[in-house]
Amino acid sequence: MISKSLPLALLPLLPQVSAWGTLGHDTVAFIAQSFISNSTAAFAQGILNDTSSAFLANVATWADSYRYTTEGAFSAPLHYIDALDSPPESCNVDYDRDCPEEGCIVSAIANYTTRLQTTNLSATERQKALKWVIHFLGDIHQPLHVENLEIGGNGINVTFDGTATNLHHIWDSNMAEKLIGGYSLEDARTWAGELVQEIETGKWKNQSAGWLTGLDVRNGVDSAMVWATDANSYVCTTVIPQGEAGVEGKELDGAYYDAAIPVIQLQIAKAGYRLAAWLDAIVEAEKGVEHGHGGGGQKRKEFELEDWMVEARRVRRAFGWNCGAEGHRH
């Protein structure tokens, strides 16, 4: 586990995981591919220059690799929003309180949705915008990407299947990979097929329409806040229902895993279904949307390709992952 006193200069050198891990992000993308319209598929394939059967999944984790480049370092704080709430007593997200001037996942979704619709941008910038939208729609559904406590759970030591790790990591990767048995592209395709079936004819058939409540591509901030609030609620009910003390230092592959897995499956399904609807809405929207359009009260949304200094706490959150994490890197 990373020491909380580790010099900030060393943090970017540490191994890292992405929200949901490769398995989760690829599964979200495959679910979206199952629901998007033919015109949206053609739109995305054209921008991505990819007509393969995994055209969205192939770029689903690009944003995590890109943020480790010199050019993309500015985007690290855009993968989360630090909800300054008090779980498990109270879970809530407030845009004005929790999204700083350098941006957060909510403002990033709004910004890159607008940039994707801006036809006078270069092909490279529109492609990046689409990749970010695909990735951030996944990230915002991971409950610990919508929580400030202990750097989104990175500072809470746990074990899983006998291996020392942290709470954030098991929500990103360990629990989903235990359920599915791997994290390959084909594992994700298979899992997506199972979740799509549950959406279309199974246990979520009657509730999936409700997942699109509040979706308005003209107002990315308000739409993303619906998703952020939804994900954040599980911090109180499922992630740490008994507080930090209920998980700190404990083995979580038993009853905790059994309670968490239905939420992970549900959130992955929601993310894919909402991503499909969001991309469809982008394609259907009128052309020529003004750069920066959106609801009132939005903070800085234009994230050009430049570096800026971020406060120490947010750098720690962006790079403060488990330096002793076992196994593969996501």
C-alpha positions as CSV (number, residue, x, y, z in Angstrom):
1,M,0.0,0.0,0.0
2,I,1.2,3.5,-0.8
3,S,2.4,5.4,2.2
4,K,0.4,8.6,2.7
5,S,3.7,10.4,3.2
6,L,5.2,9.2,-0.1
7,P,6.8,12.1,-2.0
8,L,4.4,13.4,-4.7
9,A,7.2,13.3,-7.3
10,L,7.3,9.5,-7.0
11,L,3.6,8.9,-7.4
12,P,3.4,9.0,-11.3
13,L,5.9,6.2,-11.4
14,L,3.7,3.7,-9.5
15,P,1.7,0.9,-11.0
16,Q,-2.0,1.7,-11.5
17,V,-5.3,0.3,-12.2
18,S,-8.3,1.7,-14.1
19,A,-11.9,2.0,-12.9
20,W,-13.5,-1.4,-13.5
21,G,-10.2,-2.7,-14.9
22,T,-9.8,-3.9,-18.5
23,L,-12.6,-6.4,-18.0
24,G,-15.2,-3.9,-16.8
25,H,-14.4,-1.2,-19.4
26,D,-14.4,-3.6,-22.3
27,T,-17.7,-5.2,-21.1
28,V,-19.3,-1.7,-20.9
29,A,-18.2,-1.1,-24.5
30,F,-19.5,-4.4,-25.7
31,I,-22.9,-3.8,-24.1
32,A,-23.0,-0.4,-25.7
33,Q,-22.3,-1.9,-29.1
34,S,-25.3,-4.2,-28.6
35,F,-27.7,-1.3,-28.2
36,I,-26.4,1.6,-30.4
37,S,-28.2,2.3,-33.7
38,N,-26.6,1.4,-37.0
39,S,-26.0,5.1,-37.7
40,T,-24.2,5.5,-34.4
41,A,-22.1,2.4,-35.1
42,A,-21.1,3.9,-38.4
43,F,-20.4,7.3,-36.8
44,A,-18.1,5.7,-34.2
45,Q,-16.4,3.3,-36.6
46,G,-15.6,6.3,-38.9
47,I,-14.1,8.4,-36.1
48,L,-12.2,5.5,-34.7
49,N,-11.2,4.1,-38.1
50,D,-12.1,0.7,-36.8
51,T,-14.8,-1.6,-38.3
52,S,-13.9,-4.6,-36.2
53,S,-16.4,-6.4,-34.0
54,A,-14.8,-4.7,-31.0
55,F,-14.6,-1.1,-32.3
56,L,-15.7,0.5,-28.9
57,A,-14.0,-2.1,-26.7
58,N,-10.7,-1.6,-28.5
59,V,-10.4,1.9,-27.1
60,A,-12.2,1.5,-23.8
61,T,-9.1,1.8,-21.7
62,W,-7.1,4.2,-23.9
63,A,-7.8,7.1,-21.5
64,D,-5.9,5.3,-18.7
65,S,-2.8,4.8,-20.8
66,Y,-3.0,8.3,-22.2
67,R,-2.9,10.0,-18.9
68,Y,0.6,8.5,-18.3
69,T,2.0,10.4,-21.3
70,T,3.4,13.9,-21.0
71,E,0.7,15.1,-23.3
72,G,-2.1,13.5,-21.3
73,A,-1.0,14.0,-17.8
74,F,-3.5,16.9,-17.4
75,S,-6.4,14.4,-17.7
76,A,-5.6,12.5,-14.5
77,P,-8.1,14.4,-12.3
78,L,-10.9,13.9,-14.9
79,H,-11.4,10.2,-14.0
80,Y,-13.3,10.8,-10.8
81,I,-15.2,13.3,-8.7
82,D,-14.3,13.6,-5.0
83,A,-17.6,13.5,-3.2
84,L,-17.0,15.2,0.2
85,D,-19.8,13.4,1.9
86,S,-19.8,11.3,5.1
87,P,-20.3,7.6,4.4
88,P,-21.9,5.5,5.6
89,E,-24.1,8.0,7.4
90,S,-24.6,10.2,4.3
91,C,-23.8,9.7,0.7
92,N,-24.2,12.6,-1.8
93,V,-22.4,14.4,-4.6
94,D,-22.5,18.1,-5.1
95,Y,-21.1,19.5,-8.3
96,D,-20.3,23.0,-7.0
97,R,-18.7,21.5,-3.8
98,D,-16.9,18.5,-5.3
99,C,-15.7,19.5,-8.9
100,P,-12.7,21.9,-8.7
101,E,-11.5,24.3,-11.3
102,E,-9.2,21.7,-12.9
103,G,-12.2,19.6,-13.6
104,C,-13.7,16.3,-12.7
105,I,-15.4,13.4,-14.4
106,V,-18.7,15.2,-14.6
107,S,-17.3,18.3,-16.3
108,A,-15.1,16.1,-18.5
109,I,-18.2,14.2,-19.8
110,A,-19.9,17.4,-20.6
111,N,-16.8,18.9,-22.3
112,Y,-15.8,15.9,-24.4
113,T,-19.4,15.3,-25.5
114,T,-19.5,18.9,-26.8
115,R,-16.1,18.5,-28.5
116,L,-17.3,15.2,-30.1
117,Q,-20.1,17.2,-31.7
118,T,-17.9,20.0,-32.9
119,T,-17.2,19.2,-36.5
120,N,-14.6,21.8,-37.1
121,L,-12.2,20.1,-34.7
122,S,-9.4,18.0,-36.2
123,A,-10.1,14.3,-36.7
124,T,-7.5,13.5,-34.0
125,E,-9.3,15.7,-31.4
126,R,-12.7,14.3,-32.2
127,Q,-11.3,10.8,-31.9
128,K,-9.8,11.6,-28.5
129,A,-13.2,13.1,-27.4
130,L,-15.0,9.9,-28.3
131,K,-12.4,7.7,-26.5
132,W,-12.8,9.8,-23.4
133,V,-16.6,9.7,-23.5
134,I,-16.5,5.9,-23.8
135,H,-14.1,5.6,-20.9
136,F,-15.6,8.2,-18.5
137,L,-19.1,6.7,-18.9
138,G,-17.6,3.6,-17.5
139,D,-15.6,5.3,-14.7
140,I,-18.6,7.3,-13.4
141,H,-20.5,4.1,-12.6
142,Q,-17.7,2.7,-10.3
143,P,-18.9,3.8,-6.8
144,L,-15.3,4.6,-5.5
145,H,-14.7,6.9,-8.5
146,V,-17.5,9.1,-7.0
147,E,-16.1,9.2,-3.4
148,N,-13.3,11.1,-1.6
149,L,-12.9,8.9,1.5
150,E,-9.3,7.6,1.7
151,I,-8.5,8.6,-1.9
152,G,-11.5,6.7,-3.2
153,G,-10.8,3.7,-1.1
154,N,-7.1,3.4,-2.2
155,G,-6.1,4.1,1.4
156,I,-8.2,1.3,2.9
157,N,-6.1,-1.9,3.2
158,V,-8.0,-5.2,2.6
159,T,-7.2,-8.7,1.5
160,F,-9.0,-10.6,-1.3
161,D,-8.5,-14.3,-1.8
162,G,-5.6,-14.1,0.6
163,T,-3.8,-11.3,-1.3
164,A,-3.1,-7.9,0.2
165,T,-4.6,-5.1,-1.8
166,N,-7.0,-2.1,-1.2
167,L,-10.7,-1.5,-1.4
168,H,-10.5,0.5,-4.6
169,H,-8.6,-2.2,-6.4
170,I,-11.1,-5.0,-5.6
171,W,-13.9,-2.9,-6.8
172,D,-12.0,-2.1,-10.0
173,S,-10.8,-5.6,-10.8
174,N,-10.6,-8.4,-8.3
175,M,-14.2,-9.1,-7.7
176,A,-15.3,-8.9,-11.4
177,E,-12.4,-11.1,-12.5
178,K,-13.2,-13.7,-9.8
179,L,-16.8,-13.8,-11.1
180,I,-15.8,-14.1,-14.8
181,G,-12.5,-16.0,-14.4
182,G,-10.4,-13.7,-16.5
183,Y,-10.0,-10.3,-18.1
184,S,-9.4,-11.0,-21.8
185,L,-11.4,-9.3,-24.6
186,E,-13.3,-12.5,-25.1
187,D,-14.1,-12.7,-21.4
188,A,-15.6,-9.2,-21.7
189,R,-17.5,-10.1,-24.8
190,T,-19.1,-13.1,-23.1
191,W,-19.9,-11.2,-19.9
192,A,-21.5,-8.4,-22.0
193,G,-23.7,-11.0,-23.8
194,E,-24.9,-12.3,-20.4
195,L,-25.7,-8.8,-19.2
196,V,-27.4,-7.8,-22.4
197,Q,-29.7,-10.7,-22.1
198,E,-30.6,-9.7,-18.6
199,I,-31.4,-6.2,-19.9
200,E,-33.5,-7.3,-22.8
201,T,-35.4,-10.3,-21.4
202,G,-34.2,-10.9,-17.9
203,K,-34.2,-9.3,-14.4
204,W,-33.6,-5.8,-15.7
205,K,-36.1,-5.8,-18.5
206,N,-38.6,-3.7,-16.6
207,Q,-36.2,-1.3,-15.0
208,S,-33.7,-0.5,-17.8
209,A,-35.8,2.3,-19.3
210,G,-35.6,4.1,-16.0
211,W,-31.8,4.1,-16.3
212,L,-32.1,6.7,-18.9
213,T,-34.0,9.2,-16.7
214,G,-32.4,12.6,-16.8
215,L,-30.3,11.8,-19.9
216,D,-30.0,15.0,-22.0
217,V,-27.0,15.3,-24.3
218,R,-27.5,19.1,-24.4
219,N,-26.7,19.2,-20.7
220,G,-23.8,16.9,-19.9
221,V,-23.3,18.1,-16.4
222,D,-26.8,17.4,-15.2
223,S,-26.9,14.1,-16.9
224,A,-23.6,13.0,-15.5
225,M,-24.7,14.1,-12.1
226,V,-27.6,11.7,-12.2
227,W,-25.1,8.9,-12.9
228,A,-22.7,10.1,-10.3
229,T,-25.4,10.3,-7.6
230,D,-26.6,6.8,-8.5
231,A,-23.1,5.3,-8.2
232,N,-22.2,7.2,-5.0
233,S,-25.3,5.9,-3.2
234,Y,-23.7,2.4,-3.2
235,V,-20.8,3.6,-1.1
236,C,-23.2,3.8,1.8
237,T,-25.3,0.7,1.1
238,T,-22.7,-1.7,-0.3
239,V,-19.1,-0.5,-0.4
240,I,-18.7,0.5,3.3
241,P,-22.1,-0.1,5.0
242,Q,-20.4,-0.4,8.4
243,G,-17.8,2.3,7.7
244,E,-14.1,2.0,7.2
245,A,-13.8,-0.2,10.3
246,G,-16.0,-2.8,8.6
247,V,-13.5,-3.5,5.8
248,E,-10.1,-2.2,7.0
249,G,-7.7,-5.1,7.2
250,K,-10.4,-7.7,6.5
251,E,-10.6,-10.6,4.0
252,L,-13.4,-9.6,1.6
253,D,-13.9,-12.6,-0.6
254,G,-16.8,-14.1,1.4
255,A,-20.0,-12.4,2.4
256,Y,-18.7,-9.0,1.2
257,Y,-18.0,-10.3,-2.3
258,D,-21.5,-11.9,-2.4
259,A,-23.1,-8.6,-1.6
260,A,-20.9,-6.6,-4.0
261,I,-21.2,-8.7,-7.1
262,P,-24.8,-7.9,-7.9
263,V,-24.0,-4.2,-7.6
264,I,-21.0,-4.6,-9.9
265,Q,-23.1,-6.4,-12.5
266,L,-25.8,-3.8,-12.3
267,Q,-23.4,-0.9,-12.6
268,I,-21.6,-2.4,-15.6
269,A,-25.0,-3.0,-17.2
270,K,-26.2,0.5,-16.5
271,A,-22.9,2.0,-17.9
272,G,-23.1,0.1,-21.2
273,Y,-26.8,0.8,-21.6
274,R,-26.4,4.5,-20.8
275,L,-23.3,4.8,-23.1
276,A,-25.3,3.5,-26.0
277,A,-28.1,5.9,-25.4
278,W,-25.6,8.8,-24.9
279,L,-23.8,8.0,-28.2
280,D,-27.2,7.7,-30.0
281,A,-28.2,11.1,-28.7
282,I,-24.9,12.6,-29.8
283,V,-25.4,11.4,-33.3
284,E,-29.1,12.5,-33.3
285,A,-28.3,16.0,-31.9
286,E,-28.4,19.0,-34.2
287,K,-25.1,19.9,-35.9
288,G,-23.3,23.0,-34.9
289,V,-23.7,22.8,-31.1
290,E,-21.8,25.7,-29.6
291,H,-18.5,24.8,-27.9
292,G,-19.1,24.7,-24.1
293,H,-22.9,24.5,-24.3
294,G,-24.6,23.2,-21.2
295,G,-26.5,23.9,-18.1
296,G,-25.8,26.9,-15.8
297,G,-23.2,26.8,-13.2
298,Q,-20.7,24.7,-15.0
299,K,-17.1,25.1,-14.0
300,R,-14.2,25.1,-16.4
301,K,-15.0,22.6,-19.1
302,E,-12.5,23.2,-21.9
303,F,-9.6,20.8,-21.3
304,E,-7.2,21.5,-24.0
305,L,-4.0,19.4,-24.3
306,E,-1.9,21.3,-21.7
307,D,-0.5,20.6,-18.2
308,W,-1.4,22.5,-15.1
309,M,-0.6,22.1,-11.5
310,V,-3.1,20.4,-9.3
311,E,-3.3,20.5,-5.6
312,A,-1.5,17.8,-3.6
313,R,-4.6,16.0,-2.5
314,R,-5.9,15.5,-6.0
315,V,-2.5,14.4,-7.4
316,R,-2.5,11.8,-4.6
317,R,-5.9,10.7,-5.7
318,A,-5.0,10.6,-9.3
319,F,-1.8,8.6,-8.8
320,G,-2.2,7.1,-5.4
321,W,-2.9,3.5,-6.3
322,N,-1.6,0.3,-4.6
323,C,2.1,0.1,-5.3
324,G,2.1,-3.5,-4.1
325,A,-0.8,-4.7,-6.2
326,E,-0.4,-8.2,-7.4
327,G,-0.7,-9.5,-10.9
328,H,-1.3,-7.7,-14.2
329,R,-1.5,-3.9,-14.8
330,H,-4.7,-2.5,-16.2
